[in-house]
Amino acid sequence: MRINIWIPFAVAVVCLILSFFVIWAMPESLRLPPVDTASVNSTSTLLDDDQRDSHEEMPPPIVADEDDAVKNAGYESWSKTSADIWALIRVSGLPLCLGLSFLRPIAIVSRAFVYQHASERFGWPMSSTTWLRFAQATSSSLATLVLLPLISACLDRRGFRAKRLDLNAIRLSLFITSVGFAIIWRSKASWVLLAGLFVCGLGEGFEPSVKGLATSLIESSSNARLLTLVTGLEVTAKLIGGPVMTRLFSIGREEGHGSDGICFLASAVALLLLAGIALIAKI
């Protein structure tokens, strides 16, 4: 950023464009049934003959009927979507997964303020906060690529059910993230803040665990609807959590004085409560 502030944005745009090519090159996973070409051709010929004979007899289209048809189709689509969502909510254990998927993003929004907090409290230039991002990315990769698979494999060999593994991973992830935010809130030295963010990253096993648990509770045909619902809940949670955590972060901020870090305390308490809810839950 010291060279040119637009370089990071340019790199992000290039990566986004390249991702579109990767998506376009992905093979279609939906296997369609074979189409009988002879049947289609004969049907098309018959339809062409009928249309040619009745072309002069067809009345002009009625716009009002078309509008009603569009409205009815939209209403039916919305009704089916609502019914599908309600059917998912009624599945035993799924409300817990959906509730955690909605409440956890609200609690961890304050993590976005860690870099500004470090800059204000310890006098770091914003370019030096890269070490904080590196610590978080390292611990997140360690948790999701090494620790979580190893623990799951070890417990699976001992006969633990997959649902129980996911639920315990959710509990542990919430508790670890809560401890990390508590460390950030109490940090008086930069290395303590760095350690707190590293601990927060170790709790990144929550998302794959909660999605794995949720998909194990329903039929595979409903996975797309479920993941769409979870994504909508996460986006809504961020829209709610952003202003709330911003207000908490502003507490104590004055001329020459940084934030008191109340938002990190709120995150720690909220995540601890969610861990308690997950601890007493039975699936």
C-alpha atoms as one frame of an Amber mdcrd trajectory, in Angstrom:
protein
   0.000   0.000   0.000   2.985   2.315   0.437   3.721   1.962  -3.274   0.218
   2.466  -4.645  -3.066   2.178  -2.789  -4.835   0.811  -5.879  -2.586  -2.251
  -6.243  -4.509  -4.395  -3.686  -7.801  -3.536  -5.401  -6.374  -4.390  -8.815
  -5.127  -7.757  -7.543  -8.564  -8.490  -6.052 -10.338  -7.667  -9.323  -7.951
  -9.870 -11.335  -8.476 -12.779  -8.930 -12.244 -12.324  -9.159 -12.144 -12.385
 -12.960  -9.978 -15.516 -12.931 -12.443 -17.222 -10.592 -15.197 -16.743 -13.196
 -13.124 -18.696 -15.730 -12.600 -21.478 -13.185 -16.354 -21.675 -12.535 -17.082
 -21.665 -16.286 -14.651 -24.568 -16.801 -16.263 -26.723 -14.105 -18.163 -29.706
 -15.533 -21.918 -29.985 -15.043 -22.656 -32.269 -12.084 -26.386 -32.638 -12.795
 -26.953 -35.674 -14.988 -29.928 -35.140 -17.268 -31.904 -38.098 -18.637 -31.281
 -38.921 -22.326 -33.625 -37.282 -24.788 -35.377 -39.338 -27.481 -34.471 -37.328
 -30.599 -36.885 -39.186 -32.890 -39.781 -38.563 -30.543 -38.909 -34.902 -30.237
 -38.672 -34.486 -34.018 -42.016 -36.196 -34.652 -43.698 -34.176 -31.943 -42.192
 -30.989 -33.321 -43.491 -31.858 -36.833 -47.013 -32.480 -35.562 -46.932 -29.229
 -33.610 -45.757 -27.315 -36.675 -48.631 -28.740 -38.745 -51.200 -27.926 -36.067
 -49.843 -24.426 -35.610 -49.873 -23.829 -39.356 -53.517 -24.935 -39.574 -54.713
 -22.957 -36.592 -52.550 -19.891 -37.065 -55.367 -17.864 -38.596 -57.855 -19.029
 -35.946 -55.752 -18.046 -32.923 -57.147 -15.053 -31.041 -54.826 -12.208 -30.089
 -53.055 -12.756 -26.758 -54.722 -11.276 -23.701 -52.187  -9.271 -21.703 -54.250
  -9.359 -18.521 -54.256 -13.171 -18.502 -50.498 -13.213 -19.004 -50.006 -10.827
 -16.071 -52.203 -13.002 -13.874 -50.251 -16.076 -14.910 -46.964 -14.398 -13.989
 -48.353 -13.314 -10.624 -49.698 -16.780  -9.918 -46.388 -18.372 -10.856 -44.540
 -15.985  -8.531 -46.972 -16.676  -5.712 -46.679 -20.432  -6.191 -42.879 -20.204
  -6.207 -42.876 -18.151  -3.005 -45.352 -20.520  -1.363 -43.221 -23.547  -2.266
 -40.068 -21.851  -0.972 -41.785 -20.932   2.304 -43.087 -24.474   2.686 -39.610
 -25.907   2.065 -38.049 -23.571   4.644 -40.722 -24.425   7.202 -40.159 -28.138
   6.558 -36.427 -27.658   7.218 -37.046 -25.757  10.454 -39.207 -28.588  11.768
 -36.401 -31.155  11.405 -35.114 -32.165  14.831 -31.747 -30.553  15.577 -31.800
 -28.230  12.576 -33.078 -25.136  14.461 -29.919 -25.324  16.595 -27.704 -25.296
  13.491 -29.646 -22.426  11.915 -29.652 -20.421  15.148 -25.903 -20.807  15.607
 -25.304 -19.958  11.936 -27.209 -16.709  12.492 -25.889 -15.665  15.928 -22.195
 -16.516  15.572 -21.540 -14.114  12.647 -23.050 -11.310  14.735 -20.669 -12.134
  17.573 -17.492 -12.291  15.483 -18.064  -9.090  13.493 -15.857  -7.288  16.037
 -12.855  -9.160  14.643 -12.814  -6.643  11.800 -11.912  -3.921  14.324  -8.837
  -5.716  15.704  -6.515  -4.088  13.169  -7.727  -0.569  13.888  -7.616  -1.338
  17.610  -3.974  -2.429  17.348  -3.097   0.659  15.337  -4.668   3.002  17.894
  -3.532   1.256  21.088   0.020   0.302  20.139   0.743   2.991  17.568   1.147
   0.533  14.710   0.906   1.807  11.147  -1.868   0.027   9.273   0.716  -1.669
   7.055   2.139  -3.451  10.120  -1.193  -5.075  10.933  -0.348  -7.598   8.215
   1.193  -9.703  10.984  -2.213  -9.911  12.647  -3.781 -11.154   9.425  -0.933
 -13.629   9.018  -1.471 -14.986  12.552  -5.183 -15.418  11.999  -4.753 -17.040
   8.572  -2.093 -19.415   9.928  -4.217 -20.601  12.848  -7.326 -20.912  10.637
  -5.450 -23.102   8.162  -3.973 -25.124  11.021  -7.406 -25.740  12.518  -9.301
 -26.630   9.327  -6.563 -28.522   7.458  -4.675 -30.279  10.256  -6.218 -30.305
  13.729  -9.878 -30.847  12.883  -9.273 -33.727  10.418  -6.825 -35.421  12.805
  -9.172 -35.175  15.784 -12.120 -36.374  13.701 -10.157 -39.350  12.357  -8.968
 -40.295  15.857 -12.453 -40.136  17.362 -13.989 -41.902  14.370 -11.698 -44.882
  14.948 -13.010 -45.019  18.501 -16.582 -45.378  17.292 -17.897 -41.824  17.645
 -20.851 -41.046  15.379 -20.388 -38.336  12.745 -23.156 -36.206  14.243 -21.538
 -36.346  17.656 -18.167 -35.418  16.163 -19.626 -32.362  14.434 -21.514 -31.261
  17.540 -18.410 -31.532  19.727 -16.395 -29.619  17.111 -19.020 -26.861  17.190
 -18.856 -26.659  20.988 -15.071 -26.576  21.021 -14.848 -23.980  18.228 -17.267
 -21.618  19.981 -15.407 -21.927  23.287 -11.974 -21.410  21.718 -13.161 -18.334
  19.800 -14.664 -16.932  23.012 -11.307 -17.343  24.787  -9.546 -15.631  21.884
 -11.791 -12.566  22.055 -11.342 -12.408  25.836  -7.556 -12.348  25.333  -7.892
  -9.556  22.755 -10.044  -7.535  25.153  -7.520  -7.847  28.017  -4.424  -7.393
  25.857  -2.003  -4.788  27.176   0.865  -5.754  24.879   1.009  -6.320  21.163
   2.145  -9.934  21.483  -0.881 -10.709  23.660  -3.167  -9.258  20.986  -1.373
 -11.350  18.397  -1.867 -14.469  20.533  -5.558 -13.685  21.003  -6.121 -13.411
  17.276  -4.224 -16.664  16.753  -6.546 -18.391  19.245  -9.586 -16.925  17.456
  -8.377 -18.464  14.217  -8.281 -21.906  15.830 -12.072 -21.701  16.134 -12.618
 -21.585  12.379 -13.689 -25.212  12.403 -17.188 -24.020  13.277 -18.502 -23.431
   9.761 -17.625 -26.819   8.203 -18.810 -28.557  11.365 -22.188 -26.843  11.592
 -22.851 -27.323   7.884 -21.793 -30.950   8.090 -24.120 -31.519  11.035 -27.013
 -29.741   9.337 -26.695 -31.687   6.075 -26.533 -34.980   7.986 -29.978 -34.281
   9.469 -31.813 -33.973   6.139 -32.102 -35.708   2.791 -29.398 -34.899   0.252
 -32.038 -33.481  -2.111 -32.620 -30.625   0.368 -28.943 -29.653   0.744 -29.112
 -26.823  -1.801 -32.126 -25.251  -0.089 -30.453 -25.606   3.311 -27.152 -24.041
   2.267 -29.003 -21.177   0.579 -30.921 -20.560   3.803 -27.720 -20.648   5.868
 -26.031 -18.172   3.529 -29.015 -15.821   3.797 -28.885 -16.016   7.592 -25.158
 -15.262   7.626 -25.564 -12.209   5.378 -28.451 -10.903   7.492 -26.402 -11.453
  10.651 -23.528  -9.392   9.296 -25.898  -6.575   8.386 -27.173  -6.562  11.969
 -23.870  -7.169  13.720 -21.932  -4.475  11.851 -23.740  -1.428  13.304 -23.992
  -3.033  16.761 -20.286  -3.795  17.049 -19.377  -0.430  15.532 -21.302   1.296
  18.307 -19.593  -0.813  20.965 -16.176  -0.182  19.426 -16.758   3.575  19.611
 -17.055   3.436  23.418 -14.034   5.175  24.954 -12.699   6.555  21.688 -11.621
  10.145  22.121  -8.908  12.453  20.898  -5.657  10.705  21.746  -7.407   7.668
  23.289  -8.358   4.466  21.544 -11.350   2.236  22.046 -11.953   0.450  25.344
 -12.500  -2.768  23.395 -16.002  -3.393  24.745 -16.966  -5.000  21.432 -14.405
  -7.772  22.039 -15.819  -8.399  25.502 -19.329  -8.575  24.021 -18.099 -11.090
  21.444 -16.471 -13.241  24.111 -19.625 -13.287  26.257 -21.939 -13.980  23.308
 -19.778 -16.843  22.033 -19.543 -18.325  25.522 -23.348 -18.297  25.773 -23.620
 -19.989  22.374 -21.094 -22.609  23.501 -23.258 -23.236  26.569 -26.361 -23.652
  24.407 -24.529 -26.083  22.144 -23.233 -27.957  25.205 -26.697 -28.721  26.571
 -28.176 -29.467  23.148 -29.066 -33.047  22.345 -29.062 -34.294  18.752
